[in-house]
Amino acid sequence: MKKIIFPATSTIHLARQQLLLKELKKHFEVDVWIPKEEKGNMSVNSIFYAIQFNNYLKDKQFDYALIRGDRYELLFITAICLYKGIPILHLEAGDTSGVVDNKVRHAISYLADFHFATNKEAERRLVNMGLPMERIFNFGSLDVEFASKVKPKKLQDKLYIFVAYHNIEGEDEKELDKALSNFKECAIIRMKGNADYGKEYQAETYEPEDYINLLRYASVCVGNSSSLIKEASVLKVGVVLVGDRQYQRLPPRNVVQVPCKAENITKAILYQMQNRYEKDLTYFKENTSKNICQQIVKFSKQE
């Protein structure tokens, strides 16, 4: 049985890939590598995670490496796989978002051997990058598939605004808090943000299924997490996308984009509270996990 290594540097990403991992385990030996957490900035963490990963691969052989998205530390890890001759399967290839993420994602795409896009625009972008068309596939988003499978469960009885915001350089999260203070009739439920830029939006952490249901039943979702573009698109909830972190990502119909300024955020929240949306299919396709797995199985049989 051939072997796949999946570097899971984000516990959130790991949870949302469970459907794919379950499918892959029917055909491959799947090794999920979880690094020892490091406390530092992006450049320091990238180096330490790369060293951990390189040491882990010592005396181990893998037929494929499964790389997900555009996390900064994955660029170094992908390069290690390249130098060790491990073919690279890139999930969420071809997307764009904002800030430094685009460069990291596209660099991983150029290092990767097989590319799985989440939407038609990303698929076209990969073709325009000059990557082999026969190795580019659009089976939809695994994150959206996961969200669509979570059983509905209402966790709050009161009206609330759900906030998923990650601090980035050049933006002041106080502008977001100032806007939220205008909605005293609503509870504010916040998701703890990443600390990639040395600051962390302090809030709570939630189990993946609870996170999806908090999105699902919110009066409006606000922030700059990619989940507000992808997962929320199938949950029929209005989204206010704040600032530059995701400004280039393909927006579904339920998303309104505004700068990180209190006045703009306030107006957008008021607007979204008055709107109702249907399920958006920008990132959704049936059987995403099964289709990706079947394609990987085909690769493995051709070698």
N, C-alpha and C positions, 0 to 999 in steps of 0.2 A: 504494500500500500504506500502510495506516495505521500510526502509530508509537506505541510504548509505551516509557515511561521506567521503569526499575526501579532505584531508589536502593538500592544494596547496601552498607549501612553495617556489615555483619558478614560476614566471609568465610565463617563457618560457615553463616549463613543462605543466602548465595549458593550454596554447594555443594549444599545440600539443596533448592534450587529448580530444579536443573538439568533435571529431567524436565519441569517446566512450561515453562521457558524454551525447551527444545527443541521442544515442541509449539507454543508461540506463534510461534516463528520460521518456522513453516510458513505462517503467515497474516499476520504483522505484521513490521514492522521493529522490532526490540527493541534498545534502547540501555541497557546496564548501566552505571550511574554509580557509581564507587567513589571515595569522598572521600580526600583526603590526610589521614592520621591526625593527630589533635590530642592533645596530652597535657595534660589538665586534668580538672576535675570535670564532672558531668553538665550543669550549667547553662552552663558555659563552652563545653564541646564542642558543645552544642546550637546555640549562637549561631554558632560558627565553621563547623560543618557546614552550617548554613542559609545562611550567606553564600557558601560554596563552591558549594552547589547553586543558589542564585539566580543566581550569576555564570555557572554552566554553562548554565542555561536561556536566557541572553541570545541572541537571534537564532535560537533553536531553537523548533520547534513540535512538540507531542506531542498525540496524541488521547486517551491514557490514561496514568495513573501507577499503577504496581503497588506497593502498600505492604504490607509483611509484618510482622504481629505488633504488638509493644508496645515496641520499643526507644525509649528516651527521646528520642533525636535525631530520630526519625521524626515526632514531633508537629509540630515546627517545619517540617520538610520538607513534610509534608502540608498545612499551612496555606499554604505558598508555592504549592503546586499549586492549592489552592482559589482563591487570589487571582488566579492566572494563568488560571483557567478550564479547568484540565485535569481531566477526570473521574477519580475516584479509585476504584481497585479494591482492597479491603482483604482481605488473606489472614489467616486465623486470627481473624476477627472474632468477638466475643461470648464468647471464653474469659475465664476469671478465673484469677488466679494468687495474688499476694500483694503486699505492700509497695506501692510507687507504680505498679507496672505496670498495675494495673486501671484507674486513672484515665487513664493515657496511652492504653491500648487503646480504652477506651470513648469518649474524646475523638476519637480518629481515626475511630471508627465513625460518630460524629455528623457528622464532616466529609466522610466518604466517600460515594460514590454507589452502589456495589455491594459486597455483603458476602458473603464466603465463609467459612462456619463449618467447624469440624473435627469437630463432634459434635452430637447432638440437643439436649443441654442448652444449648449455646452458641447454636444456632439459635433456640430458644425465648426465650432471653434477649434476642436482637436484636429479636424481635417485641415483647416486653414493653417494650423501649426506645422503641417507637413508630416504628421504621424501616419503610419500605415493604416489605410481605411479598413483593411480586413482584420485589424486588431482593436477597432473602436466599436463599442456597443452602448446602446441607450436602453436600459431596462428599468429606468426610473430610480427613485431615491429609496434606499433601505430605511432611512429615518422616517420617511413618510409612510412606507409600508408598515413599519413598527407602530406608528401612531394610529394608523387605520385599524390595527388589530387589538389595540388596548380596549378592554371592556369599559364602557362609560360608568363612572362612579362620581357622584357629586360630593365633594369634600368640604364645601362651604355653603352655608344657608344664606349668607348675606351677600349683597352686591360687592364686588371687588374688582380692582384693576391688578392685573398680573404683570410684574416687571422682571424682565430678564436682560440685564445690562452688564456689559463688560467694559471696564475703564480702558481708554486708549489715550495716547499722547495727543495733546491739543484740544481735548474736550473736557469740560467741567461738569462732573456729575451733579453738582449743586443746581445746575439749570434744570435737570430732570426732576430733582427733588422739589424745586420751587414750583414747577408745573403741577406735580402730583398733589402739592398742598392745597391746590384749588378745588380738590374733589373730596371734601370732607364727608360727603354722604356715602362714600365708598371706602371699604377697607383696602389697604395697599399690601399686597403679598409680593415679596421680593425673592428672587432666586439669587443665590450667591454667585458672584462673577469670578472670572479667571483673574489671576494676578500676573499676567504676562508682561505688563509694563510697569511692574513694581507697585501698582495700586490694586486694591481689591474692593469691589462693591460689596460691602458687608450685608449679608442677608442669610437666608436659610438654604439648606440643601434638601432635595427631595428624591425619593425613589423614582426611577424612570416612568413607571405607570402613573404615579401620583402627579408627576410633572405634566404629563400629557393631559390628565383630567383637569388640572388647574388651568391649563391653556384652554381647554374645551369649554369650560363654564364661566370664563372671565367675561366681564362687561366689555373689556377691551384689553389687549395685550400691548405692552410698551417696552421698547428697548432696542438692542442691536444684536441679539443672538440670532444665529442662522435658523434656529428652531422656529422663530417667529415668521420666517419666510417659508420654510419647508413644512414642518409638522403642522403648523397652524393652518396651512392652506386646505387641509382636508377636515378641519374641525369646525368650520363655519363660524369663525370668530374674526372680528376686525382687529387689525394690527396697526400700530403707529411705530414705524421704523425710524430710529433716532440716529442722526449723525452719519459718520463716514465709514464705520466698520463694515457695513454690508452694502454700501451705496451702489456698487456695480452688479450685485447679484440680481438675477432675473426675478422680478416681483410678481406674485400672483395678484388676482383682482382684489383680494381682501386687504392689501397693504397700502398704506399711505406713508410716504417718505418725507421727513422734515429734518432741518438742521438741529443741532443740540442747543436750542435756545428755548427758554421757558415759554415765551409767548407762542412760538410755533407749535410746540408740543401740546400746550393747552388747547389751542384751536383744533388740532388734529384729533385729540382725544374726544372733544365735544362732537366733532364730525362723525367719528367712528361709532360713538355710542348711539347714534341715530340710524345706523345702517345695519342691515342684516345680509348675510352672505350664504351662498350655496357652496357645496364642496367644489374646490378648484383642483383641476387635474394637471396643472403645470409640471409637477414633480411626481405624479402618481402613475404607476402602471401595475397591472395585476401580476402577481407571482414574481416579484422582483428577485427575491432570494433564490427561488428555484431556477429562474432563468440564468442568473449569474453563475450559480453552481453548475448547471448543465453545460454552460459555455466553458467553464474551467475544466470540466471533465473531458470535453472535446479536445481542448488543448493538450491535456495530459495523454490522451490516446494517440495524438498525432506525432508525439515525440518518439 
